[in-house]
């Protein structure tokens, strides 16, 4: 553990844990007058309004994941706008008692939305080639930098195909305003949510989204102009990653860009002034130090192979893929009488297994490192109890050695990687370890995402962020699969970390719980009115 910053990463992770006797440091109250604006605007240049889809792509539920049935569409303005609408756009507005707030396709902890998106585009219709910020409130592109003639041709020669680039960044203050030091974790969950949304939406148009995993954070910041943009104190953006979007039939793609190309894409000038998000941001220094210690350097090209595991028996939904994407919501309460069949439950879990040429995990951010510790409450054919779902075979024996020796490890369905560890009614336990939240115990099932941890971070410190991205991607799959069967999901960031580990018998940092999630039959609040996502633009 001699690399610079590794010790500090572990200090952050342990220091930001919740415990029965002590929660991680947070403001302790809601300073509503200081709440950050959830929308970034760039002033000084006219925003280019994008068209809304006249009709959603005719894609069935299962083809959210499979690619072969989705015919690649041209990179025209309407398709580009549809890709953004179905990944990062608004999904609805909610209103009650004079208050109104927006919801988005990509979920976020507390609906605070620390994630921003940027696109580097060829000339598309009336849109000039250049760098743009996607403004989801306006469903518009805000110009940041225009590219000179010939630059985009060089980009396409490098990637050997027509394409465009999309990058994500984080504004930690939006999360730390409410959640304090734990906000670094939640912001990276949200990056994972957004990545899965981009992969799914691209797949609807026959496109594939692939992470440019060679690039350093500094290279991405250079292209995005963050080093030449003046932000208000504590409202700067942290570059997370950049992806290339291209025809799904292309079999290989570079995972980086040359220094010469980075220079071409960042010649500037950069235009637009970022809006002020709040009157008095607070410096949660622990977060920014951890961000510095997890910066990604330039690395070699990595191509990840996940295998082609046979699908579990499919459960078809009565909803189309775009319907499922648009109707996704986070539940606030569950009916404890909710129920899933065993087939529905296992088909849902099966979608979280990474496979080659299968959205969203073929985005290739890393090897898979997370498994699912599941509290089963009401699933047909399965008794109540504690189960473990292994998303990869790599850790099976290691986990058997690390977990409690009395666990049963009883296979549930042949070769399907779901194991019963202990038979017991876990409703109360699930609620308690998830910060005593009813939704973890009144659901059909809840779970913790258990990551191989210590050796991964010691090898690549920047992978600390990527573990949370993987967790967020799993969460987005569960959100959509819950909607597909008429249920609803909710991500749970508040849980008692080490109490979960003790429940499993874990005594070291070799594995850590990084995200909780729960699925059940939602109880709707009839007082809340739902409004169309872009009614405010009419």
C-alpha positions as CSV (number, residue, x, y, z in Angstrom):
1,X,0.0,0.0,0.0
2,X,2.9,2.3,-0.9
3,X,1.3,4.3,-3.8
4,X,0.5,7.9,-2.9
5,X,-3.1,8.4,-1.8
6,X,-4.1,4.8,-1.2
7,X,-4.0,5.2,2.6
8,X,-6.1,8.3,2.3
9,X,-8.7,6.5,0.1
10,X,-9.2,3.9,2.8
11,X,-9.3,6.7,5.4
12,X,-12.1,8.3,3.4
13,X,-14.0,5.1,3.0
14,X,-13.9,4.2,6.7
15,X,-14.5,7.8,7.8
16,X,-17.6,8.1,5.7
17,X,-19.2,4.9,7.0
18,X,-22.5,5.0,9.0
19,X,-22.6,3.2,12.3
20,X,-25.4,2.5,14.8
21,X,-23.8,4.9,17.3
22,X,-22.6,7.4,14.7
23,X,-23.5,8.6,11.3
24,X,-21.0,9.9,8.8
25,X,-20.5,13.7,9.1
26,X,-23.2,15.8,7.3
27,X,-24.8,19.2,7.7
28,X,-27.4,17.8,10.1
29,X,-30.1,20.0,8.7
30,X,-31.6,21.2,5.4
31,X,-30.4,24.7,4.5
32,X,-33.1,25.3,1.9
33,X,-31.9,28.9,1.1
34,X,-28.5,27.5,0.1
35,X,-29.7,24.5,-1.9
36,X,-27.7,24.2,-5.1
37,X,-29.5,24.6,-8.4
38,X,-29.9,21.1,-10.0
39,X,-29.4,22.6,-13.5
40,X,-26.1,23.9,-14.9
41,X,-26.6,26.7,-17.4
42,X,-23.9,28.4,-19.6
43,X,-24.7,32.0,-20.4
44,X,-23.3,34.1,-23.2
45,X,-24.2,31.8,-26.1
46,X,-27.7,30.9,-27.4
47,X,-28.7,27.4,-26.5
48,X,-29.6,25.2,-29.4
49,X,-33.0,23.7,-28.7
50,X,-33.4,20.0,-29.5
51,X,-36.5,18.4,-30.9
52,X,-38.5,16.0,-28.7
53,X,-39.2,12.5,-30.1
54,X,-42.4,12.3,-32.1
55,X,-42.5,8.6,-31.6
56,X,-40.3,6.4,-29.4
57,X,-38.1,3.7,-31.0
58,X,-40.1,0.4,-31.4
59,X,-37.9,-1.7,-29.1
60,X,-39.1,-4.5,-26.9
61,X,-38.2,-5.0,-23.3
62,X,-35.5,-7.6,-23.8
63,X,-33.9,-5.6,-26.6
64,X,-32.9,-3.0,-24.0
65,X,-30.0,-5.5,-23.4
66,X,-29.6,-7.4,-26.7
67,X,-28.2,-5.6,-29.6
68,X,-28.8,-7.7,-32.6
69,X,-32.5,-6.7,-33.1
70,X,-31.9,-3.0,-33.0
71,X,-31.2,-1.5,-36.4
72,X,-28.5,1.2,-36.4
73,X,-29.9,4.6,-37.1
74,X,-28.1,7.6,-38.7
75,X,-26.4,10.2,-36.4
76,X,-29.0,12.8,-37.4
77,X,-30.2,15.6,-35.1
78,X,-33.5,14.0,-34.3
79,X,-31.8,10.7,-33.3
80,X,-29.1,12.5,-31.3
81,X,-31.9,14.5,-29.5
82,X,-33.8,11.2,-28.8
83,X,-30.7,9.6,-27.4
84,X,-30.3,12.4,-24.9
85,X,-34.0,12.6,-24.2
86,X,-34.1,8.8,-23.3
87,X,-30.9,8.8,-21.2
88,X,-30.4,12.2,-19.4
89,X,-33.6,14.1,-20.1
90,X,-36.5,14.9,-17.9
91,X,-39.1,12.1,-17.2
92,X,-41.8,14.1,-15.4
93,X,-42.6,17.0,-13.0
94,X,-44.2,16.4,-9.7
95,X,-46.3,19.0,-7.8
96,X,-48.0,19.2,-4.4
97,X,-49.1,22.0,-2.2
98,X,-47.6,24.7,-4.4
99,X,-44.2,23.0,-4.7
100,X,-43.0,21.5,-8.0
101,X,-39.9,19.5,-8.9
102,X,-38.5,17.7,-11.9
103,X,-37.6,14.0,-12.3
104,X,-35.0,12.7,-14.8
105,X,-34.5,9.5,-16.7
106,X,-31.2,9.1,-14.9
107,X,-31.8,8.6,-11.1
108,X,-29.9,10.5,-8.5
109,X,-29.5,10.3,-4.7
110,X,-32.0,12.7,-3.2
111,X,-32.9,13.9,-6.7
112,X,-29.9,16.3,-6.4
113,X,-28.2,15.4,-9.7
114,X,-24.4,16.1,-9.4
115,X,-23.8,14.6,-12.9
116,X,-23.3,16.8,-16.0
117,X,-23.0,15.7,-19.6
118,X,-21.0,17.1,-22.5
119,X,-20.9,16.0,-26.1
120,X,-18.2,16.4,-28.8
121,X,-20.1,16.3,-32.1
122,X,-19.5,16.4,-35.8
123,X,-21.7,18.8,-37.8
124,X,-25.3,17.4,-37.2
125,X,-28.0,19.2,-39.1
126,X,-27.9,22.8,-38.0
127,X,-25.5,22.1,-35.2
128,X,-21.9,23.1,-35.9
129,X,-19.1,20.6,-35.0
130,X,-17.9,21.3,-31.5
131,X,-18.2,20.7,-27.7
132,X,-21.6,21.2,-26.1
133,X,-23.1,21.0,-22.7
134,X,-26.4,19.1,-22.5
135,X,-29.0,21.1,-20.6
136,X,-31.8,18.7,-19.6
137,X,-34.1,21.5,-18.3
138,X,-34.1,23.1,-21.8
139,X,-33.5,19.9,-23.7
140,X,-30.8,21.9,-25.5
141,X,-27.2,22.0,-26.4
142,X,-25.2,24.8,-25.0
143,X,-22.0,25.7,-27.1
144,X,-18.7,25.5,-25.3
145,X,-16.2,25.3,-28.2
146,X,-16.5,25.2,-32.0
147,X,-14.1,22.9,-34.0
148,X,-12.3,24.2,-37.0
149,X,-12.8,22.6,-40.4
150,X,-11.1,19.2,-40.8
151,X,-10.8,18.4,-37.1
152,X,-13.8,16.1,-37.0
153,X,-12.6,14.2,-40.1
154,X,-9.4,13.5,-38.1
155,X,-11.5,12.1,-35.2
156,X,-13.4,9.8,-37.5
157,X,-10.2,8.6,-39.1
158,X,-8.8,7.8,-35.6
159,X,-11.9,5.8,-34.6
160,X,-12.4,4.3,-38.1
161,X,-16.1,5.1,-38.2
162,X,-18.7,7.8,-37.8
163,X,-19.2,8.5,-34.1
164,X,-19.5,11.2,-31.5
165,X,-18.2,11.6,-27.9
166,X,-20.0,11.9,-24.6
167,X,-18.4,12.8,-21.3
168,X,-19.7,12.9,-17.7
169,X,-18.6,15.1,-14.8
170,X,-19.5,15.6,-11.2
171,X,-20.4,18.6,-9.0
172,X,-19.9,17.2,-5.5
173,X,-21.4,20.3,-3.8
174,X,-24.9,19.4,-5.1
175,X,-24.7,16.1,-3.0
176,X,-22.7,17.3,0.0
177,X,-25.2,20.1,0.6
178,X,-27.5,17.4,2.0
179,X,-25.3,14.3,2.6
180,X,-22.0,15.8,3.7
181,X,-18.9,13.5,3.5
182,X,-20.8,10.5,2.1
183,X,-21.6,12.6,-1.0
184,X,-18.5,11.4,-2.9
185,X,-19.9,7.9,-2.8
186,X,-23.4,9.0,-3.9
187,X,-22.1,11.2,-6.8
188,X,-20.3,8.2,-8.2
189,X,-23.4,6.0,-7.9
190,X,-25.0,8.6,-10.0
191,X,-22.3,8.4,-12.6
192,X,-23.0,4.7,-12.8
193,X,-26.8,5.3,-13.2
194,X,-26.1,7.8,-16.0
195,X,-23.7,5.4,-17.8
196,X,-26.3,2.6,-17.8
197,X,-28.8,5.1,-19.1
198,X,-26.5,6.2,-22.0
199,X,-25.8,2.5,-22.9
200,X,-29.5,1.6,-22.9
201,X,-30.6,4.6,-24.8
202,X,-27.9,4.2,-27.4
203,X,-28.9,0.6,-27.9
204,X,-32.5,1.7,-28.8
205,X,-30.9,3.5,-31.8
206,X,-28.6,0.6,-32.7
207,X,-25.6,2.4,-31.2
208,X,-23.0,1.2,-28.8
209,X,-21.4,3.3,-26.0
210,X,-17.8,2.4,-25.1
211,X,-15.6,3.9,-22.4
212,X,-12.4,5.4,-23.6
213,X,-10.6,3.8,-20.7
214,X,-7.1,4.8,-21.7
215,X,-7.7,8.5,-21.2
216,X,-6.5,10.3,-18.1
217,X,-8.7,12.7,-16.1
218,X,-6.4,15.6,-17.2
219,X,-6.9,14.8,-20.9
220,X,-10.7,14.8,-20.5
221,X,-10.6,18.0,-18.6
222,X,-8.5,19.6,-21.3
223,X,-11.0,18.6,-24.0
224,X,-13.9,19.8,-21.9
225,X,-12.2,23.1,-21.2
226,X,-12.5,22.8,-17.4
227,X,-9.0,24.2,-17.0
228,X,-10.1,27.3,-18.8
229,X,-13.5,27.8,-17.2
230,X,-14.0,30.0,-14.2
231,X,-16.4,28.4,-11.7
232,X,-17.7,29.8,-8.4
233,X,-15.9,28.4,-5.3
234,X,-16.7,24.8,-4.7
235,X,-18.9,24.6,-7.8
236,X,-16.2,23.3,-10.2
237,X,-16.8,20.1,-12.1
238,X,-14.7,16.9,-11.8
239,X,-14.2,15.0,-15.1
240,X,-15.2,11.4,-14.7
241,X,-14.9,9.7,-18.0
242,X,-15.4,10.0,-21.8
243,X,-17.1,7.5,-24.1
244,X,-17.4,7.1,-27.8
245,X,-20.8,6.3,-29.4
246,X,-20.9,4.4,-32.7
247,X,-22.7,1.9,-34.9
248,X,-23.1,-1.3,-32.8
249,X,-21.9,-3.4,-35.8
250,X,-18.3,-2.1,-35.5
251,X,-16.3,-4.8,-33.7
252,X,-13.3,-2.9,-32.4
253,X,-12.7,0.7,-31.4
254,X,-9.7,2.6,-30.0
255,X,-10.0,3.2,-26.2
256,X,-8.0,6.5,-26.2
257,X,-6.8,9.5,-28.2
258,X,-3.4,10.8,-29.1
259,X,-1.9,13.9,-27.6
260,X,-2.2,15.5,-31.0
261,X,-5.9,14.8,-31.2
262,X,-6.5,16.1,-27.6
263,X,-4.7,19.3,-28.7
264,X,-6.9,19.6,-31.8
265,X,-10.1,19.1,-29.8
266,X,-9.1,21.7,-27.2
267,X,-7.8,24.6,-29.3
268,X,-10.7,26.8,-28.2
269,X,-11.7,29.4,-27.6
270,X,-14.2,28.2,-25.0
271,X,-17.4,30.2,-24.6
272,X,-20.2,30.5,-22.1
273,X,-20.1,31.3,-18.4
274,X,-21.4,28.7,-15.8
275,X,-24.2,29.8,-13.6
276,X,-23.8,30.2,-9.9
277,X,-25.5,27.2,-8.2
278,X,-25.9,28.5,-4.6
279,X,-25.1,31.5,-2.5
280,X,-22.6,30.0,-0.1
281,X,-21.1,26.5,-0.9
282,X,-19.5,24.6,1.9
283,X,-16.1,23.0,1.5
284,X,-16.3,19.4,2.5
285,X,-12.5,19.0,2.3
286,X,-12.5,15.2,2.9
287,X,-14.3,14.8,-0.5
288,X,-12.0,16.9,-2.5
289,X,-8.9,15.3,-1.1
290,X,-10.3,11.9,-2.0
291,X,-11.1,13.1,-5.5
292,X,-7.5,14.2,-5.9
293,X,-6.3,10.8,-4.7
294,X,-8.5,8.9,-7.1
295,X,-7.6,10.8,-10.2
296,X,-7.0,8.5,-13.2
297,X,-3.6,8.7,-15.0
298,X,-3.1,7.8,-18.7
299,X,-3.2,4.0,-19.0
300,X,-2.8,1.3,-21.6
301,X,-5.8,0.2,-23.8
302,X,-8.0,-2.4,-22.0
303,X,-10.5,-4.6,-23.7
304,X,-12.7,-6.5,-21.2
305,X,-14.2,-9.9,-22.1
306,X,-17.2,-10.9,-20.0
307,X,-18.2,-14.1,-21.7
308,X,-21.5,-15.2,-23.2
309,X,-23.3,-16.9,-20.4
310,X,-26.6,-18.4,-21.5
311,X,-29.7,-16.3,-20.5
312,X,-32.0,-17.4,-17.8
313,X,-35.6,-18.0,-18.9
314,X,-36.9,-14.7,-20.2
315,X,-39.7,-12.9,-18.6
316,X,-41.4,-10.7,-21.2
317,X,-42.8,-7.4,-20.1
318,X,-46.1,-5.8,-21.4
319,X,-44.1,-2.5,-21.6
320,X,-41.8,-1.5,-24.4
321,X,-38.2,-0.6,-23.7
322,X,-38.9,3.2,-24.0
323,X,-42.0,2.9,-21.8
324,X,-39.9,1.2,-19.1
325,X,-37.2,3.9,-19.3
326,X,-39.7,6.8,-19.1
327,X,-41.8,5.4,-16.2
328,X,-38.8,4.7,-13.9
329,X,-39.3,6.3,-10.5
330,X,-37.9,5.8,-7.1
331,X,-40.4,4.3,-4.7
332,X,-40.9,6.0,-1.3
333,X,-43.0,3.3,0.3
334,X,-43.9,-0.4,-0.4
335,X,-46.9,-2.6,0.3
336,X,-45.6,-5.5,2.4
337,X,-48.0,-7.8,0.5
338,X,-46.0,-7.3,-2.7
339,X,-44.8,-10.5,-4.4
340,X,-42.6,-11.7,-7.3
341,X,-42.5,-15.2,-8.9
342,X,-39.2,-17.0,-8.7
343,X,-38.9,-16.7,-12.5
344,X,-39.4,-12.9,-12.4
345,X,-36.9,-12.6,-9.6
346,X,-34.2,-14.7,-11.2
347,X,-34.7,-13.1,-14.6
348,X,-34.1,-9.7,-12.9
349,X,-30.9,-10.9,-11.3
350,X,-29.7,-12.4,-14.6
351,X,-29.8,-9.0,-16.2
352,X,-27.1,-7.8,-13.8
353,X,-24.6,-10.3,-15.1
354,X,-22.0,-8.7,-17.5
355,X,-22.0,-10.3,-21.0
356,X,-20.1,-9.5,-24.2
357,X,-22.2,-7.4,-26.6
358,X,-24.9,-6.8,-24.0
359,X,-26.0,-3.5,-22.6
360,X,-25.1,-1.9,-20.2
361,X,-22.0,-3.6,-18.9
362,X,-20.3,-4.0,-22.3
363,X,-19.5,-0.3,-21.9
364,X,-16.3,-1.7,-20.4
365,X,-15.5,0.5,-17.5
366,X,-13.7,-2.4,-15.7
367,X,-13.8,-6.1,-14.8
368,X,-16.9,-7.0,-12.7
369,X,-16.1,-6.8,-9.0
370,X,-19.6,-6.7,-7.4
371,X,-21.9,-9.4,-6.1
372,X,-25.4,-9.2,-4.5
373,X,-26.2,-10.1,-0.9
374,X,-30.0,-10.5,-1.0
375,X,-32.6,-10.4,1.7
376,X,-35.5,-12.3,0.1
377,X,-38.8,-11.5,1.7
378,X,-41.6,-12.5,-0.7
379,X,-40.5,-14.5,-3.8
380,X,-42.4,-17.5,-5.1
381,X,-40.5,-20.8,-4.7
382,X,-37.9,-19.3,-2.4
383,X,-38.0,-19.3,1.3
384,X,-37.3,-16.1,3.3
385,X,-33.7,-15.8,3.9
386,X,-30.2,-14.5,3.1
387,X,-29.0,-15.3,-0.4
388,X,-25.8,-14.5,-2.4
389,X,-25.9,-13.9,-6.2
390,X,-22.4,-14.2,-7.8
391,X,-22.2,-12.0,-10.9
392,X,-18.8,-13.6,-11.9
393,X,-17.2,-16.9,-11.0
394,X,-13.9,-15.3,-10.1
395,X,-14.6,-14.8,-6.3
396,X,-16.6,-17.9,-5.5
397,X,-14.0,-19.8,-3.4
398,X,-12.7,-16.6,-1.9
399,X,-16.1,-15.6,-0.7
400,X,-16.7,-19.1,0.8
401,X,-13.5,-18.7,2.7
402,X,-14.3,-15.1,3.9
403,X,-18.0,-15.5,4.9
404,X,-19.4,-17.2,8.0
405,X,-18.5,-20.9,8.0
406,X,-22.1,-21.9,9.0
407,X,-23.6,-20.5,5.8
408,X,-25.4,-23.2,3.7
409,X,-24.2,-22.2,0.2
410,X,-27.2,-24.2,-1.2
411,X,-27.7,-23.7,-5.0
412,X,-31.2,-22.5,-5.8
413,X,-31.6,-23.4,-9.4
414,X,-29.0,-25.7,-11.0
415,X,-26.1,-23.7,-12.4
416,X,-27.8,-20.3,-11.8
417,X,-25.3,-18.5,-9.5
418,X,-27.8,-17.9,-6.7
419,X,-27.1,-19.5,-3.3
420,X,-29.1,-19.7,-0.1
421,X,-26.9,-18.8,2.8
422,X,-29.4,-18.8,5.7
423,X,-33.1,-19.5,6.1
424,X,-34.7,-16.8,8.2
425,X,-37.2,-13.9,8.1
426,X,-34.8,-11.1,7.4
427,X,-37.4,-8.2,7.1
428,X,-36.4,-6.6,10.4
429,X,-32.7,-7.2,9.9
430,X,-32.8,-5.7,6.4
431,X,-34.6,-2.6,7.7
432,X,-32.2,-2.1,10.6
433,X,-29.0,-2.3,8.5
434,X,-30.5,0.1,5.9
435,X,-30.6,2.9,8.5
436,X,-33.9,1.6,9.8
437,X,-35.7,2.5,6.6
438,X,-39.0,0.6,6.2
439,X,-38.6,0.3,2.4
440,X,-35.8,-2.3,3.0
441,X,-38.1,-4.5,5.1
442,X,-41.5,-4.0,3.5
443,X,-40.2,-4.8,0.0
444,X,-40.2,-8.1,-2.0
445,X,-36.4,-8.2,-1.6
446,X,-33.6,-5.8,-0.7
447,X,-29.9,-6.3,-1.2
448,X,-26.4,-5.0,-0.6
449,X,-23.8,-4.8,-3.4
450,X,-20.6,-6.4,-2.1
451,X,-17.4,-5.4,-3.9
452,X,-14.0,-7.0,-4.0
453,X,-12.3,-4.0,-2.6
454,X,-8.8,-3.8,-1.0
455,X,-6.7,-5.5,-3.7
456,X,-8.6,-3.6,-6.5
457,X,-7.9,-0.2,-5.0
458,X,-4.3,-1.1,-4.1
459,X,-3.7,-2.0,-7.7
460,X,-5.5,1.0,-9.3
461,X,-6.5,3.7,-6.8
462,X,-8.8,5.4,-9.4
463,X,-10.8,2.1,-9.4
464,X,-12.4,3.3,-6.1
465,X,-14.6,5.5,-8.3
466,X,-15.3,2.8,-10.8
467,X,-16.5,0.4,-8.1
468,X,-19.3,2.9,-7.3
469,X,-20.0,3.3,-11.1
470,X,-20.5,-0.5,-11.4
471,X,-22.8,-0.4,-8.4
472,X,-24.8,2.5,-10.0
473,X,-25.1,0.5,-13.3
474,X,-26.4,-2.5,-11.4
475,X,-28.9,-0.2,-9.7
476,X,-30.2,1.1,-13.0
477,X,-30.7,-2.4,-14.3
478,X,-32.7,-3.2,-11.2
479,X,-34.7,0.0,-11.5
480,X,-35.8,-0.9,-15.1
481,X,-36.4,-4.5,-14.4
482,X,-38.6,-3.6,-11.4
483,X,-40.7,-1.4,-13.7
484,X,-40.8,-4.1,-16.3
485,X,-42.8,-6.4,-13.9
486,X,-45.0,-3.7,-12.6
487,X,-43.0,-3.1,-9.4
488,X,-40.6,-0.3,-8.4
489,X,-37.1,0.0,-7.1
490,X,-35.3,2.4,-4.8
491,X,-31.5,2.9,-4.3
492,X,-30.5,3.1,-0.7
493,X,-27.3,5.0,0.1
494,X,-27.8,5.1,3.8
495,X,-26.8,1.8,5.5
496,X,-24.6,0.7,8.3
497,X,-21.5,-0.5,6.4
498,X,-19.7,-2.6,9.0
499,X,-22.9,-4.0,10.5
500,X,-23.6,-5.5,7.1
501,X,-20.1,-6.9,7.0
502,X,-20.6,-8.5,10.4
503,X,-23.8,-10.1,9.3
504,X,-21.8,-11.8,6.5
505,X,-18.8,-12.6,8.7
506,X,-16.4,-10.3,6.8
507,X,-13.6,-9.1,9.1
508,X,-11.2,-7.3,6.6
509,X,-11.4,-4.8,3.8
510,X,-11.1,-7.5,1.2
511,X,-14.8,-7.0,0.5
512,X,-17.0,-4.0,1.2
513,X,-20.7,-3.1,0.8
514,X,-21.0,-0.1,-1.5
515,X,-24.8,0.3,-2.3
516,X,-28.1,-1.0,-1.1
517,X,-31.2,-1.4,-3.2
518,X,-34.8,-2.6,-2.7
519,X,-37.7,-3.7,-5.0
520,X,-41.3,-4.0,-4.1
521,X,-45.0,-3.1,-4.9
522,X,-45.1,0.7,-4.6
523,X,-47.6,2.7,-2.5
524,X,-48.4,5.8,-4.5
525,X,-49.0,9.1,-2.8
526,X,-52.3,10.3,-4.4
527,X,-51.8,13.8,-3.3
528,X,-48.9,14.3,-5.7
529,X,-49.7,15.5,-9.3
530,X,-47.7,14.3,-12.2
531,X,-46.9,16.7,-15.1
532,X,-45.4,16.2,-18.5
533,X,-41.6,16.4,-18.6
534,X,-41.3,19.4,-20.9
535,X,-44.6,21.2,-20.2
536,X,-42.6,24.2,-19.0
537,X,-41.3,24.7,-22.6
538,X,-44.7,24.8,-24.2
